[in-house]
Amino acid sequence: TGSGKSKVFISIAKGSIEHKRTVLILSESTSIYRQIHTEIGNTINIGDGIKEFFLEPNFIYVAMVQTLSKRKGLIEQFNLLGDKLLIINDECHIGTSTKLLQKLPNAYLIGFSATPDFRKAKHLPLIYKDIVIGSQPQELVESGFLSPYYHYERQVADLSKLEKASTGEYTEKSQELVFEKAEVFEGLLDDLKKFNFYKCMIFCASIDACSNLVVKLRGLDYTVSECHSKNKDTDLELFNFTHGNNAICVSVSSLTKGFDFPAIDLIILNRASTSLPLVSQMIGRGSRVFAGKSKFTVLDYGGNGTRHKPWNYEHDWGSMWNGKQKKEGVSPIKICPSCGFMMSNKLKICPECNFEYQDVIVEVDK
């Protein structure tokens, strides 16, 4: 997230047009679909309301996967292009495009993803032959392209009460029961007072949880935007967050990708997730550099850092994408019992609160 995937594939697309190929860029996200068109400019769009038409070769087509999948005639025309067609599949760890891609077997195909995790994307080795790994988050931080990152885990929520659905993700109902407890809200309030921030994003697991949290915060005079699919005023609310005085935006999942607002310097995960891609996307909203921004902070109420490792951890994507990942040994991170700061397992003193770990000697009877 934030590494410039779209910049790379737009460059590839333009280069392919110069070499007389036709390019099809696929997206399953409306916001990213619009963003791609805006950045390239001269494209032919296949979105809502677009019916069948005759393809012109040597153009860049930007398509919503959900729309193109219903256009049999367009699919047949793309298929006739054979290897003269280059398909660029954005967010390829999401399986929405799988059936469509299987109908275009002779095209060149490049997928882009920040989190190609086989555990949540078992279609990857069925479609792709290999992986090219780009710059990882910590390298981009050290190079000045992304913001430094500080992660704190909060222990107030009883995560043992979380229940999983058949999909493997925690159910909305169990998340509401866990994260809407009074002690969790009180902890969140304490953190909002304790941590200085310019713009804060809070992610909840459900629309009801999002709306309830907004009501509570507004009742305490916080300036809050509520952004989710059932709020008819979401666009205005989001504008008040990005261009107005609202300091906090509470959302569910609609802003986890395709939303680029570099001023965000505080992310609160008021939820848990079994999905590494989702957690990485949520945290990544704070990773952009911005004038006057020296770092971004994550306050994690759902144990997501322990579950998935830090956002800037270098995962073994080379084996994770096809399910051949080796089991890891000792966890590379630990949580400070005093302040909740996430740090390297090798450190003896917490760099945030100076808590000192004591070596423990265990006597064993011979």
Summary of the structure (lengths in Angstrom):
residues: 366
radius of gyration: 22.4
end to end distance: 53.2
largest distance: 82.9
contacts: 1092
relative contact order: 0.12
helix: 34%
strand: 18%
